Amino acid sequence: MLFAFVAAAAQSPWQKTLYWAYAVNPPDAGAAKSAPATLRRVPNSDAAFTDAQIGDLFGVPDWHVSEHPPMPDVVAHGRKPDVFACAYCHLPNGEGRPENSTLAGLSAGYIIRQLQDFKTGARKCSEPLFKPAANMPRIAVAASDQEIRAAARYFSEMRPKPWIRVVETSTVPVTHVSGWMLVPSNPSAAEPIGERIIEMPENVERTELRDDDSGFVAFVPEGSLKAGKLLVTAGGKGKTVACAKCHGPGLRGSGNVPAIAGRSPSYIVRQLYDIQSGARSGVASRQMRRPVANLKTDDMIAIAAFVSSLRP
């Protein structure tokens, strides 16, 4: 197998942050493509959608209708022109993809608070070019209180499920950014993982079809789980504080403190980075400033790897 080394710190010249956590599409990635009327299908579903329907931000390709409660209108369709359908990005099961947040099982109060922080500017993204996060303030401002409550109630009632398979390794597939996430490059090759997490779909085609029954694999550096466990459970000898103190037993949340077990490690790293940089400055985020103040990139990687490996 061909091994191609790409320095872990290498990133696109238009990007300022960790490229593998903030997967920014290349500037020319938005070129218009034809949308044929061919019906697409996924396993274990009788549904069929065209590419145009799958790409419609105001209509969710709902492949597994029987696996979730009826979606409120704002979740299934949003409201033109500015309120995208919540389940388009976060999926009908609330699990989302690496470029956004898992909402399933978070308390309604926490979800509402985050949308309020987006509205007021207290929650931003360290990478302005990272559209999935950059879009949220505009959506939050446009959404009504009633829509926000309906969406928060829907996702809070969903049960989170195992969605990410964490694998320790020294080498990973060479990837590139497509659709705001990492995908394997073609022709296939391998490279040292370096100081990175490489999170990508288990099945790229199904993920691109927004199949909410197809999850992700996260490749993490060897030794990450052991190092992360020390940081998460014991504070890493004073470097941070034990996460369960606030995030509850098993890191499955406590009241309006969010569950973090089993969530996307790319997302976890972005939040640690955003809190440390001050991009997230809401009341709850301010309580995280001391725990993240001394974390280096390898610490964030280790924490995210261990947390993501836990059962949600």
N, C-alpha and C positions, 0 to 999 in steps of 0.2 A: 504493500500500500504506500502511496506517495505521502510524504510528510512535508507540509509547508508551514514554516513558522511565521506567524504574524505577531508582532509585539503586543502584549496585552494592553498597553496604553495607546496603541494606534487607534485613531478614529478619524472620521471624515472632517475635512478642514472647516466646514460650516457649522460643526457641532462643538459645544463647549464641555459637555459632561461625559460620563462613562457610557460609551456607545452601546455596550451590551445590555445595560439596564434601561437606558433611554434610547430605544431603537428608533432612530429618526430615518424616515424614508429619504432616499436621495432626491435632490431637487426636481429631477425629471420623472419621478415615479408616478406623477399624477396625469400623465399623458392619456388622452381619451382613448378608450377601447370600445370596439363594437360589442353589443350585448345581444348575442343570438338568442333565438326563441327556443333553443334546445332545452328540454326539461332535465334538470339535475336531480339525482336521487342519492340517498345515503342508506347505509345498512339499518335494518330494524325500524324502518319508517315507510308508511304508505304515501307520504307526501311527495310532491314534486314541485320544483320552483325553477324559473328561468334565471339566467344571470342577472337580468335587470331587477327581478324581485329580490334576489339575494343581496344585491347592492343598494337596495332602497333603504335609506336611513329612517324613513317614516313607515316602514312595514317590516315586521320581523319574520324571517323564514322559520316557522315553528315546526320543526321536524318531529317533535315528540309531544304532541298535545296532551296526551293522557298522563304525562309524567309531572305535571305541575298544575296548580289551580288556575282558574281563568285569569288572564292578565288584565289589569286595568287599562283603559284606553291609552293613558300616557306611557305605559310600559310597552304596549304592543304597537302603538302607532305614533306616539308623540303628538306634537302639534306644530304645523308649519307656521312660520318658516324657520324658527330657531330652536324648538324643543325636539331633539331627536328622540326616537323611540328608545326608552331606557334599555330594553332587552336586545336592541341591535348590538350594542357594545358589551353589555353585561350578561347577555344570553338569557333565554327564558328560565334557565335553572339558577341564574344568579352567580354562576362560577366565573364568568368573564374569561379574558385572555391575558397574556402577560402584559399587554399595553394598558390594561385598565384594572379595576378593582373587583375582587370577589365580594359580592354583597350578600350572598346567601347566609342567613343566620345572624347577621349583624343586627343589633337592636334598632328599632325604628328611630329612637331618640338620637342614636349616634349618626345614622344616615342623614337625618334632618339637620343635625348640627354641622356636618361636613358640607352640606349644600349651602347652609347659611354662611359658612366660612368662605366658600367659593364666591358667593354673592358679594361679600364685603371686601374681598381681596385678602383675607387672612390666610387663605390657602392658595398658594401658587405652585408653579413647577420650576425647578432650577434650570431646566432646559426649555427655553421659549419655543424652540422648534418642534418640541414633542407634542404634536397636535392632540392626541387622545386626552392628555391632561389640560392642555391649553384651551380646549373647547369647553371645558366644564364651567368656568365662570360665566361665559355667555349663556349657556344652557340654564344654569341655576338662576341667573337674573331674569330670564324669560319665563321660567316655570312659575306657575301660581302656587300659593300655599297649599291649595287643595290637591294639586297634581303631585307636589312633593310628598305630602302625607300619604297619598294613595300608593306611590312608588315605594316609599319607605315601609309601609305596612306589608306590601306584597313580598318584598325581598326578605324582610325580617321573619316571615313565616316559612321561608324555604329552609330545608335542612341541607347544610353543606355536605358534600361527599368527597371522597378521595379523588383528586383531580390532577395531581402532579406527582410524577415518579422521580425521586431524587437518586442520582447515581454518582458516586465518587469515581473519579478517573483522572489520569494524567494527560490523556489526549482526547480531542473532540473533533467532530466533523467541522470542516471549514464551512462557515455560514455567511450569509449576507442579509440585509434588512429588506423585507418585503411585507407590505401591509402592517407596518409598525411593529413587526416582530422578527426574530431571527428564524431563518429557514435554511436548510442545507443547500450548499452551492452545487452546481453541476458543471463539469464532472466532479464526482465526489473525491474528497481528499481529507486528510487529517492533519491536525496541528496540535502543539502543546496547549493545554488549557490556560496556563499562566494564571494571572490574578483576575479571574473572570468567573462568572456563571453563564453557561450557555443554555438558555431555556428555549425550547422549540417544540412544535407540535409532534405528537406521536404519529399523526397522519396528516401531512400538509394539505392534501386535497380536501379531506373532510373538514379541517379547520377553516380553510378558505371558503367552504360552503356554509360555514357558521353552524356546523353540527354540534349541538350541545351534549352529545354523548361521546365525544372524542377529546381526550385530555392532552396533557403535555408531559415532556420529560425535561428534567433540569440536570445538566451535568455540572458538577461542582468539584473543586480541587480536592485531591486526596488529603485526608486529615481534617477536612472542614467540619464534619459532623462531631468529632471529638472536641475540637476547639470551640465549636459553636455551643455544644452542651455546657462546657465550662463557663462560657460567657453568659448564656441564657439562664442557667440554674444557680450559678454561684457568683456571678458578677465578674468573673475573670480576674480574681485577686485585686478587686478595687477599681478595675477599669470602667465598669458599668454597674448596674444593679440587677438583681434577679428579676426576670420579666414577669414571673407568676405573681409577684407582689401586687401588680396592678391588673395584669391580663388574665388572672384567675387560674384555677387548677387546670392543668393540661393546656394552658394558654388558649382556652376556648371562650374567653371573654368573661367580663364581670360587669353587669349592669350596662352602662353606656361606654365602658372601656371595651374596645373591639377584640374579638377573637383574632388571633394571628396564626394559630396552628394550621398547617396544611395550605397556606396561601402562597401565591406566586412569589418565588424568591427574588425575581426581578423587581416586582412591585415592592417587596419589603426593603430591598436596597434603596430604591428611589425614595421611599418615605424617610428612612434613616438619613439619607443624604439631604433631602429637602428640609428636614427639621434642623439638621446641623447647620445648613447654609442660611437658615432663616426664611426660606421660601414658604414654609408652613409655620404660621405664627399664631394660630388660634389658641384658645385657652388650654385645651387638652394638649396641643402640641408643645406649648410652653412648659408643661410638666415633664416633657420628654427631653428638654434641653440638656439637663445634667447627665442623664443616662447615655446620651449620644455624644457628649462633648469631646471625649477622648478616643472615640472610635476611629480607627484607620480603615482603609478600604478592605484589607484582609479580614478585619474584625466584622465589618458589615456583611461580607461574603459568608463568613462562618456562621454568624447569627442567622442569616437568611436561609442558609442551607439546612441548619438543624431545625429551625422553626417549620420550614416547609416539609421536612421529612415526617413531621408528627401527624397523627390522624386528626382531621378537623372535628 
